[in-house]
Amino acid sequence: MANSAAPWAARNWHELEQAEFARTLTDRLNRLALEDRFDAIVIAADPETLGQMRESYHDGLLERLVAEIDKNYTHAPIPEIERRLRDHAVKA
């Protein structure tokens, strides 16, 4: 019986971890924007994480936000990510 709860528990821990990552990353990006550490930013994340991040964008970050890409590039090789970002910039 204990094994039947494992997938549910793992899923909730994963969701909590993902939400914490989104909050931490957004806090850091907000801070860097307020410190004027970058002029423009493109944020790429899976749709769920991107939605969580949007909830905490500071106006300073929004002013610098050039684009959002709702794609998960976690396992993509760097050259592929670079190509996709260039392709996205051309379309924008």
C-alpha positions in Angstrom: 0.0 0.0 0.0 2.8 2.5 0.8 4.1 2.3 -2.8 0.7 3.6 -4.2 1.4 7.0 -2.5 4.9 7.4 -3.8 4.0 8.8 -7.3 1.6 11.3 -5.7 4.2 12.4 -3.1 7.0 12.6 -5.7 4.8 14.7 -8.0 4.0 17.2 -5.2 7.6 17.5 -4.2 8.5 18.1 -7.8 5.8 20.8 -8.1 7.0 22.4 -4.9 10.6 22.4 -6.1 9.6 23.8 -9.5 7.6 26.6 -7.8 10.5 27.4 -5.5 12.9 27.5 -8.5 10.6 29.9 -10.4 10.3 32.2 -7.3 14.0 32.2 -6.7 14.9 32.9 -10.3 12.3 35.6 -10.6 13.5 37.3 -7.4 17.1 37.3 -8.7 16.1 38.7 -12.1 14.0 41.4 -10.4 17.0 42.3 -8.3 19.4 42.4 -11.3 16.9 44.6 -13.2 16.6 47.0 -10.3 20.4 47.2 -10.1 20.4 48.0 -13.8 22.6 45.0 -14.5 21.1 44.4 -18.0 19.2 46.4 -20.6 17.2 43.6 -22.2 16.2 40.0 -21.4 14.5 37.1 -23.1 13.1 34.6 -20.7 12.6 31.0 -21.9 11.0 28.4 -19.7 8.4 25.7 -19.8 4.8 27.1 -19.8 4.1 26.2 -16.2 7.3 27.7 -14.9 6.9 30.8 -17.1 3.4 31.3 -15.7 4.7 31.1 -12.1 7.4 33.5 -12.9 5.0 36.1 -14.5 3.2 36.4 -11.1 6.3 38.0 -9.6 7.8 40.2 -12.3 8.7 43.6 -11.1 8.0 46.6 -13.3 11.8 47.1 -13.7 12.0 43.6 -15.1 9.0 44.1 -17.3 10.6 47.2 -18.8 13.5 45.2 -20.0 11.6 42.1 -21.1 12.0 41.7 -24.8 10.3 38.3 -25.2 9.1 35.2 -23.4 9.4 31.8 -24.9 7.2 29.1 -23.5 9.5 26.2 -24.4 11.5 23.7 -22.2 15.1 23.8 -23.4 16.5 21.8 -20.4 17.9 18.9 -22.4 18.6 20.8 -25.7 22.2 21.3 -26.8 23.5 24.9 -26.6 23.8 25.3 -30.4 20.1 24.3 -30.7 19.1 26.8 -28.0 21.1 29.5 -29.7 19.5 28.7 -33.1 16.0 28.7 -31.6 16.6 32.1 -29.9 17.9 33.6 -33.1 14.9 32.2 -35.0 12.6 33.7 -32.4 14.3 37.1 -32.6 13.8 37.1 -36.4 10.1 36.4 -36.0 9.6 39.1 -33.4 
